[in-house]
Amino acid sequence: MPSVVETATAIDLDEVLRALSHPERRLFVAACRDGAKAAGELAELSSLSLATVSEHLKVLRKSGLLVLDKQGRNWFYRTDGKMLDAAIDGLRRLKA
């Protein structure tokens, strides 16, 4: 079984936890869990400006929690369930 440090390095647990530290980013991850969403759709869920939403989405993409997919001429965000599972596993290892 890998150590907590090895797990954190493999998925950059610190970056994932930092990305999840903001309530709006958690909202966006949850919203994209069941289906891909455009940035505008995500902005409608929030009281933040589109520019601010875009910055939050960038943090989530960098952490690996959200993936950006192109569908035709449009771009959509979806939650990477495997990354979310890996982060949860990393947290479980802290408890063990």
TORKOL-4160 file (C-alpha; in steps of 0.2 Angstrom, whole numbers, padded with zeros to 4 digits, m for minus):
96
<pt num="1" X="0000" Y="0000" Z="0000"/>
<pt num="2" X="0007" Y="0017" Z="m0005"/>
<pt num="3" X="0011" Y="0029" Z="0009"/>
<pt num="4" X="0001" Y="0045" Z="0011"/>
<pt num="5" X="0015" Y="0055" Z="0004"/>
<pt num="6" X="0016" Y="0044" Z="m0012"/>
<pt num="7" X="m0002" Y="0046" Z="m0014"/>
<pt num="8" X="m0002" Y="0064" Z="m0013"/>
<pt num="9" X="0012" Y="0065" Z="m0025"/>
<pt num="10" X="0004" Y="0054" Z="m0038"/>
<pt num="11" X="m0012" Y="0064" Z="m0038"/>
<pt num="12" X="m0006" Y="0080" Z="m0030"/>
<pt num="13" X="m0018" Y="0079" Z="m0016"/>
<pt num="14" X="m0013" Y="0096" Z="m0010"/>
<pt num="15" X="m0018" Y="0104" Z="m0026"/>
<pt num="16" X="m0034" Y="0094" Z="m0026"/>
<pt num="17" X="m0038" Y="0099" Z="m0008"/>
<pt num="18" X="m0034" Y="0117" Z="m0012"/>
<pt num="19" X="m0046" Y="0117" Z="m0027"/>
<pt num="20" X="m0060" Y="0110" Z="m0016"/>
<pt num="21" X="m0057" Y="0123" Z="m0003"/>
<pt num="22" X="m0068" Y="0136" Z="m0011"/>
<pt num="23" X="m0087" Y="0133" Z="m0010"/>
<pt num="24" X="m0090" Y="0139" Z="m0028"/>
<pt num="25" X="m0078" Y="0126" Z="m0035"/>
<pt num="26" X="m0086" Y="0112" Z="m0025"/>
<pt num="27" X="m0102" Y="0118" Z="m0033"/>
<pt num="28" X="m0095" Y="0117" Z="m0050"/>
<pt num="29" X="m0088" Y="0099" Z="m0047"/>
<pt num="30" X="m0104" Y="0093" Z="m0041"/>
<pt num="31" X="m0114" Y="0101" Z="m0055"/>
<pt num="32" X="m0103" Y="0093" Z="m0068"/>
<pt num="33" X="m0103" Y="0076" Z="m0060"/>
<pt num="34" X="m0119" Y="0070" Z="m0069"/>
<pt num="35" X="m0116" Y="0078" Z="m0085"/>
<pt num="36" X="m0105" Y="0090" Z="m0095"/>
<pt num="37" X="m0109" Y="0109" Z="m0093"/>
<pt num="38" X="m0104" Y="0124" Z="m0102"/>
<pt num="39" X="m0095" Y="0138" Z="m0093"/>
<pt num="40" X="m0110" Y="0149" Z="m0095"/>
<pt num="41" X="m0121" Y="0136" Z="m0087"/>
<pt num="42" X="m0110" Y="0135" Z="m0072"/>
<pt num="43" X="m0109" Y="0154" Z="m0071"/>
<pt num="44" X="m0128" Y="0154" Z="m0070"/>
<pt num="45" X="m0127" Y="0143" Z="m0054"/>
<pt num="46" X="m0116" Y="0156" Z="m0046"/>
<pt num="47" X="m0117" Y="0175" Z="m0041"/>
<pt num="48" X="m0099" Y="0177" Z="m0047"/>
<pt num="49" X="m0095" Y="0186" Z="m0064"/>
<pt num="50" X="m0091" Y="0175" Z="m0079"/>
<pt num="51" X="m0072" Y="0180" Z="m0077"/>
<pt num="52" X="m0071" Y="0175" Z="m0059"/>
<pt num="53" X="m0080" Y="0158" Z="m0064"/>
<pt num="54" X="m0067" Y="0156" Z="m0078"/>
<pt num="55" X="m0053" Y="0158" Z="m0065"/>
<pt num="56" X="m0061" Y="0145" Z="m0053"/>
<pt num="57" X="m0063" Y="0133" Z="m0068"/>
<pt num="58" X="m0045" Y="0135" Z="m0072"/>
<pt num="59" X="m0040" Y="0130" Z="m0055"/>
<pt num="60" X="m0051" Y="0115" Z="m0056"/>
<pt num="61" X="m0044" Y="0110" Z="m0073"/>
<pt num="62" X="m0026" Y="0112" Z="m0066"/>
<pt num="63" X="m0030" Y="0100" Z="m0051"/>
<pt num="64" X="m0038" Y="0087" Z="m0063"/>
<pt num="65" X="m0055" Y="0088" Z="m0055"/>
<pt num="66" X="m0063" Y="0095" Z="m0071"/>
<pt num="67" X="m0059" Y="0090" Z="m0088"/>
<pt num="68" X="m0063" Y="0101" Z="m0103"/>
<pt num="69" X="m0071" Y="0092" Z="m0118"/>
<pt num="70" X="m0074" Y="0099" Z="m0136"/>
<pt num="71" X="m0091" Y="0094" Z="m0143"/>
<pt num="72" X="m0092" Y="0102" Z="m0160"/>
<pt num="73" X="m0089" Y="0120" Z="m0159"/>
<pt num="74" X="m0093" Y="0121" Z="m0140"/>
<pt num="75" X="m0082" Y="0117" Z="m0125"/>
<pt num="76" X="m0090" Y="0108" Z="m0109"/>
<pt num="77" X="m0083" Y="0104" Z="m0092"/>
<pt num="78" X="m0086" Y="0087" Z="m0084"/>
<pt num="79" X="m0080" Y="0080" Z="m0067"/>
<pt num="80" X="m0066" Y="0067" Z="m0068"/>
<pt num="81" X="m0073" Y="0054" Z="m0056"/>
<pt num="82" X="m0057" Y="0044" Z="m0055"/>
<pt num="83" X="m0048" Y="0060" Z="m0049"/>
<pt num="84" X="m0061" Y="0063" Z="m0036"/>
<pt num="85" X="m0060" Y="0045" Z="m0031"/>
<pt num="86" X="m0041" Y="0046" Z="m0030"/>
<pt num="87" X="m0042" Y="0061" Z="m0018"/>
<pt num="88" X="m0055" Y="0052" Z="m0007"/>
<pt num="89" X="m0043" Y="0037" Z="m0006"/>
<pt num="90" X="m0029" Y="0049" Z="m0001"/>
<pt num="91" X="m0039" Y="0056" Z="0013"/>
<pt num="92" X="m0044" Y="0038" Z="0019"/>
<pt num="93" X="m0026" Y="0034" Z="0020"/>
<pt num="94" X="m0023" Y="0048" Z="0032"/>
<pt num="95" X="m0036" Y="0040" Z="0043"/>
<pt num="96" X="m0029" Y="0022" Z="0042"/>
